């Protein structure tokens, strides 16, 4: 088993990059690639629900 590291080392640049990305997403500013991934995931989820009579098979 791979041991987990609960506190990975992060530089100040890593922290700032994380904060900037989170702030951008919270404002709703998504790249075209992120929007395409979201739409694909949404279509996949709708397809799964349609195939299972409108119920999420994970929660059944």
N, C-alpha and C positions, 0 to 999 in steps of 0.2 A: 504494500500500500504506500502511496506517495504521501509523505507528511505535509500537512497544510501549514502555511505561514500566515498567521492572522494579521500581521502588520508588514506587508511588503515594503521595501524601501522605496520612497518616492522623493524625487527632487522637487524643489520649488517650482520648476518649469512644469513638471507633471501635475502638480496640484493646480496651478494656474490654468493649464490646458483643460483639466477636468472641469473646473469651475466655469470656464468660458463655454465649453460644450454643453454643460447642463443649463446654463443661463440661456443659450441660444435655443435649445429645445423647449425650455419652459416658455419662451416668448413665441414659440410656434414657427421658428425659422428653420425649415428643413431643406436639405439639398435635394436635387432631383433624384439622386440615387436612393436617399432615405425614403422619399415619397414612393418611389417605385417598389421598394422592399415592403413598405407598409401596405400598399395596394395588393401586392401578391399574397401577403400573409392574410389579408382580409378575405380575398377570394378563396384561398385554401380553407379558411375557417368556415366560410359560408357553404362551401362544397361538402365539408365534413358534416355540418349540421343537416344539410339537405339529405345526405345519404343515411342519416340516423334518425329520421323523423323529427327533426327540429330539436333534438336533445344532444347535449354535449356528452360524448361517450366516456370522457374522463371522469365526470361526476356521477355517472350511473352506477 
